[in-house]
Structures are given as C-alpha cells and as structure tokens.
Amino acid sequence: MAFMEFGGKQVELDEDGFIVNPEEWNDDVALYFAESEGIKELTEDHWKVIRYLRDYYKQFQVAPMVRKMCKQTGYSLKQIYELFPSGPAKGACKLAGLPKPTGCV
C-alpha cells in the first residue's frame, strides 16, 4: 500500500491510488488528486460533483451510477468528462475520496 502525507498525517492509498478510508478525506486530498489528474483548479462545478458523490457515499456506502449522478447534479456525461477528464469513476470518485468503484478499470 502507498501513503500520501498531509500536515503530518498519512493517508493510505490502494494499488490504484484511491483513498482506502474515505473518512480521512479532506479538501487537501481533493486538491492533491486534482493536480495528479491534470486539473489545474477545482471550480464550484467540480465541488458540486465532489460534494454530491461524498453525500451519496455516506448514505449508501457505494458510488452512484453515472446516470444517477448526471441527473442529480444536472451535468451531462460530456460535462462530467470535461470536469474530470479521466471520467466519473476514476476521476470524480478519486477526487471525492471514495474507494475505487466496482467495475472501474
């Protein structure tokens, strides 16, 4: 397992670079992942998706289906890919501090 460090605190990552314990997530983790994903700045649109994903995960302990995410956030799949170039699962879920979604390659 790999680790990244924020303010003296280590956060464990899985073999694909996703956070192992979503409870250790904070805004700094999102900013770190954004930089590693080539996203220069997290806009309010990014944060809207990230907050939605985190809230959904807290309620159901699973990432939402992409179609549901698009419907609930009001963003089309094309817009999600514009915000998160590596996609809704690999990019958006990673920035939101969720575990790697099942079926994500």
Contacts in CASP RR format, 6 or more apart in sequence:
PFRMAT RR
TARGET T0000
AUTHOR 0000-0000-0000
METHOD contacts of the structure
MODEL  1
MAFMEFGGKQVELDEDGFIVNPEEWNDDVALYFAESEGIKELTEDHWKVI
RYLRDYYKQFQVAPMVRKMCKQTGYSLKQIYELFPSGPAKGACKLAGLPK
PTGCV
1 12 0 8 1.000
1 13 0 8 1.000
1 14 0 8 1.000
1 15 0 8 1.000
1 20 0 8 1.000
2 12 0 8 1.000
2 13 0 8 1.000
2 15 0 8 1.000
2 17 0 8 1.000
3 10 0 8 1.000
3 11 0 8 1.000
3 12 0 8 1.000
3 13 0 8 1.000
4 10 0 8 1.000
4 11 0 8 1.000
4 13 0 8 1.000
4 29 0 8 1.000
4 32 0 8 1.000
5 11 0 8 1.000
6 26 0 8 1.000
6 28 0 8 1.000
6 29 0 8 1.000
6 32 0 8 1.000
9 24 0 8 1.000
11 19 0 8 1.000
11 20 0 8 1.000
11 21 0 8 1.000
11 24 0 8 1.000
11 25 0 8 1.000
11 29 0 8 1.000
12 19 0 8 1.000
12 20 0 8 1.000
12 21 0 8 1.000
12 24 0 8 1.000
13 19 0 8 1.000
13 20 0 8 1.000
14 20 0 8 1.000
14 99 0 8 1.000
14 100 0 8 1.000
16 100 0 8 1.000
17 94 0 8 1.000
17 100 0 8 1.000
18 93 0 8 1.000
18 94 0 8 1.000
18 97 0 8 1.000
18 98 0 8 1.000
18 99 0 8 1.000
18 100 0 8 1.000
19 25 0 8 1.000
19 29 0 8 1.000
19 94 0 8 1.000
19 97 0 8 1.000
19 98 0 8 1.000
19 99 0 8 1.000
20 99 0 8 1.000
22 54 0 8 1.000
22 57 0 8 1.000
22 97 0 8 1.000
22 98 0 8 1.000
22 99 0 8 1.000
25 54 0 8 1.000
25 96 0 8 1.000
25 97 0 8 1.000
29 97 0 8 1.000
30 42 0 8 1.000
30 50 0 8 1.000
30 95 0 8 1.000
30 96 0 8 1.000
30 97 0 8 1.000
31 42 0 8 1.000
33 91 0 8 1.000
33 94 0 8 1.000
33 95 0 8 1.000
33 97 0 8 1.000
34 40 0 8 1.000
34 41 0 8 1.000
34 42 0 8 1.000
34 46 0 8 1.000
34 95 0 8 1.000
37 84 0 8 1.000
37 85 0 8 1.000
37 86 0 8 1.000
37 91 0 8 1.000
37 94 0 8 1.000
37 95 0 8 1.000
38 85 0 8 1.000
39 46 0 8 1.000
39 83 0 8 1.000
39 84 0 8 1.000
39 85 0 8 1.000
39 95 0 8 1.000
42 50 0 8 1.000
42 95 0 8 1.000
43 83 0 8 1.000
45 75 0 8 1.000
45 79 0 8 1.000
45 83 0 8 1.000
46 83 0 8 1.000
46 84 0 8 1.000
46 95 0 8 1.000
48 73 0 8 1.000
49 69 0 8 1.000
49 73 0 8 1.000
49 75 0 8 1.000
49 80 0 8 1.000
49 83 0 8 1.000
49 84 0 8 1.000
49 92 0 8 1.000
49 96 0 8 1.000
50 92 0 8 1.000
50 95 0 8 1.000
50 96 0 8 1.000
52 64 0 8 1.000
52 69 0 8 1.000
52 72 0 8 1.000
52 73 0 8 1.000
53 63 0 8 1.000
53 64 0 8 1.000
53 69 0 8 1.000
53 92 0 8 1.000
53 93 0 8 1.000
53 96 0 8 1.000
53 98 0 8 1.000
54 96 0 8 1.000
54 97 0 8 1.000
54 98 0 8 1.000
56 63 0 8 1.000
56 64 0 8 1.000
56 69 0 8 1.000
56 72 0 8 1.000
57 63 0 8 1.000
57 96 0 8 1.000
57 98 0 8 1.000
62 101 0 8 1.000
62 102 0 8 1.000
63 89 0 8 1.000
63 93 0 8 1.000
63 98 0 8 1.000
63 101 0 8 1.000
64 72 0 8 1.000
66 77 0 8 1.000
66 80 0 8 1.000
66 88 0 8 1.000
66 89 0 8 1.000
69 80 0 8 1.000
69 88 0 8 1.000
69 92 0 8 1.000
70 76 0 8 1.000
70 77 0 8 1.000
70 80 0 8 1.000
73 80 0 8 1.000
75 83 0 8 1.000
77 88 0 8 1.000
80 87 0 8 1.000
80 88 0 8 1.000
80 92 0 8 1.000
81 87 0 8 1.000
81 88 0 8 1.000
83 92 0 8 1.000
84 91 0 8 1.000
84 92 0 8 1.000
84 95 0 8 1.000
85 91 0 8 1.000
86 94 0 8 1.000
89 100 0 8 1.000
89 101 0 8 1.000
89 103 0 8 1.000
89 104 0 8 1.000
90 100 0 8 1.000
90 104 0 8 1.000
93 99 0 8 1.000
93 100 0 8 1.000
93 101 0 8 1.000
93 104 0 8 1.000
94 100 0 8 1.000
END
